Amino acid sequence: MISDDIKPDLVLLHGFVQNKRLFDRQIAHFGDRYRVHALDLRGHGGNQNEPGPYGNEEYTDDIQAYFDTQGLR
């Protein structure tokens, strides 16, 4: 197994009306080689109670904020 600090990052983003559970198989498959990030977009999955609005601009801002906190580019 590769140490998490040297694994490349793999970001998985679901589509409309789905959630990160969609990627359970991919996370299991790629998790030993990649640092896998699977996000629930605002208003989906674990973020269903997030206040709106829910649009592309908000999704983009949320994803950028996540990237910033994780040190992703």
N, C-alpha and C positions, 0 to 999 in steps of 0.2 A: 504494500500500500504506500502511496506517495503522501508525504507530509502536506497538510493543508496549506502551509505557508509557501510551498513551491508549485502547487497545482494551478493550472490555468483556470480562469473563471468561465463559467457557462451560465448565461442568464436565460431563463425560460419565462415567457410572458404569454398568458392565456388570452383567448378571444372573448368577445362579448358573451355574456350570460354563462361563463364558465368560471372555474377557479383553479388554484394551483394543484389541487388533487388530480387534475387531468394528467399531471406529469409524474405521478408516483412511480410508474415503471421506468421512466427515463432517469429519474433521480437515483433509483436503485441500480440501474445499468451504468450510469456515468459517474456515480459518486466516488468510486475508488480512483478515478483518474482526473476528475475535475472538482473544483469547488463550485457546487451547483447552487444557484440562486433561483428560487421559484417564488414569485410574488403574487399575492392577491391584489388585483387592482381595486381602487376605491369603489365601494358599492358591491363587491363580489366576495364570495367565500368568507374569510375571517374579518373582512372589512365591510360587511353589509350595513353596519350601523354608522359608518362614516357619513358626516353631513355632505350634502351635495354642494355645488352641482357636480355632475358626472359627465365630463366631456374630455375630448382629446387634450385640451390645454391642461386640465387638472391632472389627467393621467401622466402626461409628459412631466409636469412639475413633480409629481409623486415619485416617478421613476428616477428623475434626476436627483432628488433628495436622497433616495435610497443609494444610488451610485455614490453620491458624496459621502454618506456615512460609512460605506464599505470600502472607500478608496478605489472605486472602479472608474475607468475612463471610457 
